[in-house]
């Protein structure tokens, strides 16, 4: 089912293609026709979906899930991954032909811990982004907190920094973000606060915190959160 949902997200589906497919849906490739599509964490895509993705790159055509009509597209693809694709190929988890089809021009981006001089700029960017999505007005980070951010190892890379800052903005009082803690210490409070802020609108909470709906539901059960 997960593969079907991902395939539907990328290529769309016809009405009645699977349980819950109540209407025709255009996928990301169809919507991005004559433009650019960004595929994040390409190394996590299942092999069955990789096959269909390879066909789109080679022949510029696909069918929606449950459909028979071929749809032609002209799309520039930008892909990113934090995984070693060569290792995945050796483990038969990633198609070698897809790898070389994607590897037209490569940019190797060092991990965040190898370019900590970028952290202040990223902090400013993510603060602005979190303020906009959460309707907050946090203006700055305490200097001591910035020192912590600069000295932290960042195993979760830029995404971990964004998550920490989003939660800090969500939990902060006043106009300064200072409650920076390890993610496992603030997760429950962050989710509870977001649920309260958005009146338990799970779609809005997922967008604000960068969570998928199934993951949010698991966290709600884990922390036994309930509407007041």
N, C-alpha and C positions, 0 to 999 in steps of 0.2 A: 504493500500500500504506500509506503514511503517513496518508493521509486515512481509509482504512478503519480503521486502528488508533485514530485519534483519535475517529472516529465510534463505534467499539466502546466506547472508554473513557467517552464521554458517554452513549451510548444503549444499550449492551449489544449482545450478539449471540446468535444461536441456534447450537446445536451444528452444526458442519459448514458454517457460513456462509462460511468462507474457510480457507485452509491454516493449520493450527495451532489452529483453533477446535474444541477437543476436547470442550467442554462448554458448556452454556448459561451466559451471564454477564449479570448485571444491570449496567446502566450507572449513572453518577453521578446522572443525573436520576431514575432509578427509585429509587435508594437514598435520595435526598434528598426523596422525596415528603412533603408537608406540612411541609417544613423549608426550609432555605436552601442554595443552591449558590454557590460562589465560582468564577468563571472568570477566571483570571489571563492576562494578555497576550492579550486578546480580539482585538487587531488582527492576530495571527499565524494565526488560524483560516482554513483554506482556504475559498474561496467555496462549494464544494459542501457543506461542513459548515455554513456560515453559513445556507444555505437551510433545512436541517433544524432549526437552532437557532431561526430566525425562526418556523417553524411551531409549535415548542413554546411559544414566548412568546405567539403569537397564539391558538392553538387548544388549548394544554395537552395535546397528544397527539403520539405518535411511534410508530415501529416499531423494534424491535431490528434490527441488521444481519442480513440473511437471513431476517427474519421478516415475517409478514403481519398479525399481530394488533396492533391499535392499543392502546397503553397510555396511560391518562390519568394526569396528574400535576398536583399543585398545589404549585408550587415558587417561592420568592422567589429571584431571580437578582441577584447582585452581581458586577459585572465591573470589571476593571482593565486598564489598558494604559499603556505608556510611549511609545507611538507616537501620532502625530497622525492621528486617524481622519478628519478632514476632508480631509487630503491623500490618504489611502488611498482615500477615496470618489472624489476627482477622478481618481485613477489607475485607477479601476475594480477596486480590490483589496479593497474593503469595501462591503457593501450599505448603501445609504442608508436603506432602510426598516428594516433591523436596527438601524442607528445610532439612529434616532429611537425605536424600540421600547425600546432599552436606556436611552436618555437621559431617564429619568423624573426622577431626582434625581442631580445631579452634584457631586462633591467634587474640586476641583483641589488636588492635594497637591504642594507645591514639592519640587524635587529636594533631595537630601541636602546638597549644597554650599550651598544657600540657607537651610538651617536647621541649622547645625552645632552649635547649642546642644542638639540632640537626641542627638548622638553619644554622650556618656557614658551616657545611659539605654539607648540601643540596644546599646552595648558590653556592659553588664550583662546585658541580656536575652539577647543572642546567646551570651555566655559560658555562661550557665546552660543554654541550649538545647544547645550543643555538648557541655558536660560530661555532660549526660544521655544524648545519643545516642552519645557516644564512651566513656562510662564513665570519665571523667577528673574531676579535682578542682582545676582551675585557679581560683584565688580572685580574682586581680586582674591588671590590665595595668600594666606598668611606666609611671611618669609620663612618661618621655621618649617612650615609644611612644604614649601618649595624645596628646602634643603633635603627633606625626607624623600621627595620625589626624585631629586637628582642623585641621591645615593642608593635608591632602591634598584634591585637587579632586573626587574621587569621580565619575568619568565613568560608572561602573557602578552608581551610586546605592546604595540600601540593600542590594541583593543582593550587590554587591561587598564591602561591609563585612562582611556575614554570612559570605561565602566566606573572606575573609582571616582572620576570627576563628576559624572552624572549623579552618582549616589551622594557625593558631597554636596552638590547643588540642591538635591532633593531634601537632604536632612539639615542643611545649614539654616541658621537663624541670623537675621540681619542681612548685611550685604557683603559678608566676607566668608569664603569657604575655608573652614578650618578643621572640620571633622573628617579627616582622612584616616581610615583604618583599613586593615586587611579585609578583602572582600567577604570572607566567611564570617566576619564579625558584624558587618553592616547589612548583609543581604536581607535578613528578615525585616529589619526596620525599614529598609529602602522599599521593599516590595509592599509592606503594609502601608507605608506612607503614600506610595503611588496609587494603590488601590483606593485609599481614602480620598486622595486628591481627585481622581477621575471617577469617583462614585462607582467603583467596581466595573468600569468599562474596560474589559480585559484587552480589547484591541488597542485602546489608547495606552494602557500600561505597557503592553508589549512593544509598541513603537517608542515609548519614552525610555524604557530600560534596555532596549535591544534584545528582547527575549522572544522566542517562538511561543506560540500558544500552548503546545504540549509541555514545554519546559516550565512556563508560568504555572500551569495547573499542577505540575509535580511539586513545585515550590510551595504553592498554597496548601497542598495536602501535607507536605513535610512539616511546615510550620503551623499547621492547624489554624489557618487564618479564616475568619468568617466575617461577613458584613455585620456591622453594629446595628 
